[in-house]
Structures are given as C-alpha cells and as structure tokens.
Amino acid sequence: MIGKNDDQRRWSIGELAQETGVTVRTLRHYDHIGLLRASERTPSSHRRYTADDVRRLRRVRALRDLDMSLEEIKGVLGASPEDVAGMRRLLAAQLDELTAQADRLQRLIGQIGGLLQRLDSQSTPDPDQFMTTLEMISVLDRYFTPEERDAVVRLREGLGPQGVEEVKSRWAVLVEQLLGHLRDDTPVGDPQVQDLVRRWDELRADVQRQGAVDEKVVAAARRMGDDHSEELNRSLPWPAEKLRTLPPYLERARAARPAG
C-alpha cells in the first residue's frame, strides 16, 4: 500500500515492476498507449513514478481484474469522478458479458460431464464415438440458441431416463412400420398409414408439450438433421438413404387426410 510516508518517494520502472508485480514490458506498454505515464523524468530521461502514479497503477490492475479492456480502463480513469452514471453503464455491460461467459462455461461443464459419463459407462471407450460426440456438441452450439438448448435439457429432465427410452422405443416402432409401408409402396391414403402418421404427430406433440419445446427448437433440430444426417444416422439401425425418404412420405400422407 502507498501511505503518507511514500508521497515524496520516486520509483524507477524496475522498482515499480518489482514492487507491484507488473512487468517492465507491461509498464512500457501502458506508457505507450497513455494509460500510465511516469509523472517525472531524470536529467538522463529515465522514468520516475510518483505515489499518484502508483495509485493509478493499482486502479488499473483492479479494473483489469474486472476483465475490462485497456481502452475501457483508460476511459474510466479519464472520466470525471462525478460521472457515476457512465461508470454504472460500463459495469452493467461488463456484468452482462461475464454472465454470458458464465452461462457458456456452465454449459461446457455439463457437456464434458456428459462425455465423462459416456466414457465411464463403457469398459472400453470407443475413440471414434467419443470424437463424434465432441463434434456433435460443436454442431449443437451452432444450431441452437442457449434458450433452445435449455429447452432440450428441460425436455430430457421432464421425461426422465425411462421416459426418454419409452419415446425412443415408440419412435423406433413407428419408423420401422412406416419404412415397411414405403418399401411395399402402400398408398399414403391407406388407413394403416394414416393411423401411423397420426401416432407419429401425437408423439411429437406430446414430447414438445412435456418439455415446453416450441416450434423454433423443432425447426433448429430439423435444420441440424438435414445438414448432418450422415453423422446423426450412424448410430441408427436404418440406412440413411431410407430415412431420407420418410419425411416426404409423411407429408404426402398428411396432405391426403380428409378435410375436417
């Protein structure tokens, strides 16, 4: 700390670096950008820092600890001490950014935890499956907003492990039967096909309702599925080319429903 007894003291750049833990290179950079300049110079032009300079440096370091940029710090230190509103705006913006970073870190923690559970559940983890999971995490981040990802998490939590398995089982049965009708070229107006499509739509609506998932999430999932069908279909028991024929078949069957 700088006290009254230090008011007449002067520090060389090396002494200031040693006492404050800031490197000489950093102090020179601060001088270059006008953030912290030595108040005095010796006859041979060596920097000499005063107690006020040291106090300013400590403020710089305190604001850096708040993750502010050097430009933002320069603005804060250059503003009038009465400009409380300006300081509040800057701190509020900084808080928003840090909160967003914390949210991203929390999601990453959850994703890594999920990967570890996958690895721990296997006696011999498959490296290819592990890397595929990592790649799909990156894909999810590109297609879903944080709010949409939260909705998916809520969906899984709402259904529970048993509910998720039940949905997967019901969906698999519907896919298998619909693909069979596709293979047999069954007309989309056939009562059996119409019943399967109705059950398909009911299952989707039920899942969305339980997880409070809106159409934006469904649309994002559909875009991701369209763009990354090969990666997503690797773990499925049906060939990707067959699965690609299913959505158009469903649409034709919906269009063939009697009016009303």
Buried (B, 14 or more C-beta within 10 A) or exposed (E): EBEEEBEEBBBBBEEBBEEBEBEEEBBEEBBEEEBBBBBEEEEEEEBBBBBEBBEBBBBBEEBBEBEBEBEBBBBBEEEEEEBEEEBEEBBEEBEEEEEEEEEEEEBEEEBEEEBEEBBEEEEEEEEEBBEBBEEBBEBBBEBBEEEBBBBBEBBEEBBEEEBBEEBEEBBEEBBEBBBEBBEEEBEBEBEEBBEBBEBBEEBBEEBBEBBEBEEEBBEBBEEBBEEBBEBBBEEEEEEEEBBEEBEEBBEBBBEBEEEE
